[in-house]
Amino acid sequence: MKTDVTLVPITEEMVQNYETIFGKQNRLPPTFPMIFYRYIKVPWDYKSAPIHRKQTCVCTKELSIGESYRCEVTLEQETQKGKYTFYTQSLVGYNLEGSECFRCVSEIVVRLP
C-alpha cells in the first residue's frame, strides 16, 4: 500500500525548528526527512498509538533548503505477533528531476486493543 505523492519543500523555518531541538547542523542529517511525515497522510490505520521502534535513513543526495522533494510512503510489511502488530514502512523522496534523494525505513509497533 502506498500514499499519494506529496511535494514537500525544505524551508528555512523547518530547519530552524529542527535546529532548536537538535542543535546547529553543518548539513542536514539523513534523518531530517522523518519530519516530512507531518505533511503526508498515510492511508492505513494503526488501531492505537504507534511506537517508533527503529529507523534507518540514507541520503543519496545532499538535502538543501529551498529544494522540493516528491515523497511517498509505502507500507512494506504488516505482521501480527500476539498482542502486537509490527509495521515496516519506507519514506522515499525524489528531486524534481526524478532521482531518488533519500530513503527512510521505519519499524513501528502497535499494541492491539
Contacts in CASP RR format, 6 or more apart in sequence:
PFRMAT RR
TARGET T0000
AUTHOR 0000-0000-0000
METHOD contacts of the structure
MODEL  1
MKTDVTLVPITEEMVQNYETIFGKQNRLPPTFPMIFYRYIKVPWDYKSAP
IHRKQTCVCTKELSIGESYRCEVTLEQETQKGKYTFYTQSLVGYNLEGSE
CFRCVSEIVVRLP
1 43 0 8 1.000
1 44 0 8 1.000
1 74 0 8 1.000
1 75 0 8 1.000
2 72 0 8 1.000
2 73 0 8 1.000
2 74 0 8 1.000
2 75 0 8 1.000
3 40 0 8 1.000
3 41 0 8 1.000
3 42 0 8 1.000
3 43 0 8 1.000
3 72 0 8 1.000
3 73 0 8 1.000
3 74 0 8 1.000
4 41 0 8 1.000
4 72 0 8 1.000
5 70 0 8 1.000
5 71 0 8 1.000
5 72 0 8 1.000
6 36 0 8 1.000
6 39 0 8 1.000
6 40 0 8 1.000
6 41 0 8 1.000
6 70 0 8 1.000
6 71 0 8 1.000
6 72 0 8 1.000
7 68 0 8 1.000
7 69 0 8 1.000
7 70 0 8 1.000
7 71 0 8 1.000
8 36 0 8 1.000
8 39 0 8 1.000
8 40 0 8 1.000
8 68 0 8 1.000
8 69 0 8 1.000
8 71 0 8 1.000
9 66 0 8 1.000
9 67 0 8 1.000
9 68 0 8 1.000
9 69 0 8 1.000
10 28 0 8 1.000
10 32 0 8 1.000
10 63 0 8 1.000
10 64 0 8 1.000
10 65 0 8 1.000
10 66 0 8 1.000
10 67 0 8 1.000
10 68 0 8 1.000
10 69 0 8 1.000
11 65 0 8 1.000
11 66 0 8 1.000
12 65 0 8 1.000
12 66 0 8 1.000
14 35 0 8 1.000
15 25 0 8 1.000
15 28 0 8 1.000
15 65 0 8 1.000
18 25 0 8 1.000
18 28 0 8 1.000
18 32 0 8 1.000
18 35 0 8 1.000
19 25 0 8 1.000
27 62 0 8 1.000
27 63 0 8 1.000
28 62 0 8 1.000
28 63 0 8 1.000
28 64 0 8 1.000
29 57 0 8 1.000
30 57 0 8 1.000
30 58 0 8 1.000
30 59 0 8 1.000
30 102 0 8 1.000
30 104 0 8 1.000
31 55 0 8 1.000
31 57 0 8 1.000
31 104 0 8 1.000
32 63 0 8 1.000
33 57 0 8 1.000
33 59 0 8 1.000
33 63 0 8 1.000
33 69 0 8 1.000
33 71 0 8 1.000
33 91 0 8 1.000
33 93 0 8 1.000
33 102 0 8 1.000
33 104 0 8 1.000
34 55 0 8 1.000
34 57 0 8 1.000
34 91 0 8 1.000
34 104 0 8 1.000
34 106 0 8 1.000
36 69 0 8 1.000
36 71 0 8 1.000
36 91 0 8 1.000
37 73 0 8 1.000
37 91 0 8 1.000
39 71 0 8 1.000
40 71 0 8 1.000
40 72 0 8 1.000
40 73 0 8 1.000
40 91 0 8 1.000
42 73 0 8 1.000
42 75 0 8 1.000
42 89 0 8 1.000
44 75 0 8 1.000
44 78 0 8 1.000
44 87 0 8 1.000
46 85 0 8 1.000
46 87 0 8 1.000
46 108 0 8 1.000
46 110 0 8 1.000
47 85 0 8 1.000
47 110 0 8 1.000
47 112 0 8 1.000
47 113 0 8 1.000
48 110 0 8 1.000
48 111 0 8 1.000
48 112 0 8 1.000
48 113 0 8 1.000
49 110 0 8 1.000
50 87 0 8 1.000
50 108 0 8 1.000
50 109 0 8 1.000
50 110 0 8 1.000
51 108 0 8 1.000
51 109 0 8 1.000
51 110 0 8 1.000
52 106 0 8 1.000
52 107 0 8 1.000
52 108 0 8 1.000
53 86 0 8 1.000
53 106 0 8 1.000
53 107 0 8 1.000
53 108 0 8 1.000
53 109 0 8 1.000
54 106 0 8 1.000
54 107 0 8 1.000
55 104 0 8 1.000
55 105 0 8 1.000
55 106 0 8 1.000
55 107 0 8 1.000
56 104 0 8 1.000
56 105 0 8 1.000
57 102 0 8 1.000
57 103 0 8 1.000
57 104 0 8 1.000
57 105 0 8 1.000
58 102 0 8 1.000
58 103 0 8 1.000
58 104 0 8 1.000
59 101 0 8 1.000
59 102 0 8 1.000
60 99 0 8 1.000
60 100 0 8 1.000
60 101 0 8 1.000
60 102 0 8 1.000
60 103 0 8 1.000
61 95 0 8 1.000
61 99 0 8 1.000
61 100 0 8 1.000
61 101 0 8 1.000
61 102 0 8 1.000
63 69 0 8 1.000
63 101 0 8 1.000
63 102 0 8 1.000
67 95 0 8 1.000
68 96 0 8 1.000
69 93 0 8 1.000
69 94 0 8 1.000
69 95 0 8 1.000
69 101 0 8 1.000
69 102 0 8 1.000
70 93 0 8 1.000
70 94 0 8 1.000
70 95 0 8 1.000
70 96 0 8 1.000
70 98 0 8 1.000
71 91 0 8 1.000
71 92 0 8 1.000
71 93 0 8 1.000
71 94 0 8 1.000
72 91 0 8 1.000
72 92 0 8 1.000
72 93 0 8 1.000
73 89 0 8 1.000
73 90 0 8 1.000
73 91 0 8 1.000
73 92 0 8 1.000
74 89 0 8 1.000
74 90 0 8 1.000
74 92 0 8 1.000
75 87 0 8 1.000
75 88 0 8 1.000
75 89 0 8 1.000
76 88 0 8 1.000
76 89 0 8 1.000
76 90 0 8 1.000
76 105 0 8 1.000
77 86 0 8 1.000
77 87 0 8 1.000
77 88 0 8 1.000
78 85 0 8 1.000
78 86 0 8 1.000
78 87 0 8 1.000
79 85 0 8 1.000
79 86 0 8 1.000
80 86 0 8 1.000
80 112 0 8 1.000
82 112 0 8 1.000
83 111 0 8 1.000
83 112 0 8 1.000
84 109 0 8 1.000
84 110 0 8 1.000
84 111 0 8 1.000
84 112 0 8 1.000
85 109 0 8 1.000
85 110 0 8 1.000
85 112 0 8 1.000
86 107 0 8 1.000
86 108 0 8 1.000
86 109 0 8 1.000
86 110 0 8 1.000
87 106 0 8 1.000
87 107 0 8 1.000
87 108 0 8 1.000
87 109 0 8 1.000
87 110 0 8 1.000
88 105 0 8 1.000
88 106 0 8 1.000
88 107 0 8 1.000
88 108 0 8 1.000
89 105 0 8 1.000
89 106 0 8 1.000
89 108 0 8 1.000
90 103 0 8 1.000
90 104 0 8 1.000
90 105 0 8 1.000
90 106 0 8 1.000
91 102 0 8 1.000
91 103 0 8 1.000
91 104 0 8 1.000
91 105 0 8 1.000
91 106 0 8 1.000
92 100 0 8 1.000
92 102 0 8 1.000
92 103 0 8 1.000
92 104 0 8 1.000
93 100 0 8 1.000
93 101 0 8 1.000
93 102 0 8 1.000
93 103 0 8 1.000
94 100 0 8 1.000
94 101 0 8 1.000
95 101 0 8 1.000
END
